[in-house]
């Protein structure tokens, strides 16, 4: 009986850690896609990088799989504020007088 030969990359991935590597990769891919879908801006880019280091010695191949994921950063909108007397105000300094109540007009 001849040995079973593996020539497909996808089949090889399933062998790593008895399928646990591929399962973790599937979960990572799902998380990356969900992150893109939930991005407040409605667009983004995620990167999933799979690396397989292969060491060979005297006819034996040792595989060292790993993966890395880069999910999109959520870019939040700008919130303007003004520095007033060492504190933060969300009201424009020119509008402060509007919130102090009616002004008395001197008709003299």
C-alpha positions, 0 to 999 in steps of 0.5 A: 500500500502506498503512502497517502501523499498531500499536495494541496495546501488546504488539506495541509492546514487541516492537519495542523494541531489535529484541526485546531489551527484551522478552527482557530483560523476560521474563527479569526476570519469570522471575527474579522468579517464581523468587525468590518460589518460593524464598522461605524463608517461602513467601510474598512480593510482587514488582513489575515496573514497565514505563515507556515514555517517548514523545517527539514532534517533527514527526511522529516518535515516539521511545520510551524503554522501561525496566523496574524490578523489586523482588523480595521481601527474604528475612526471616531468622529471629531468632537469640538470643544473650547478651553475656557478658564482651564476647563473644557466647554462644548459651547462656543465662547461667543455663545456663553452670553446667550445662556446667561439670560436676558440682558438689560438694555439701558435706554439712557 
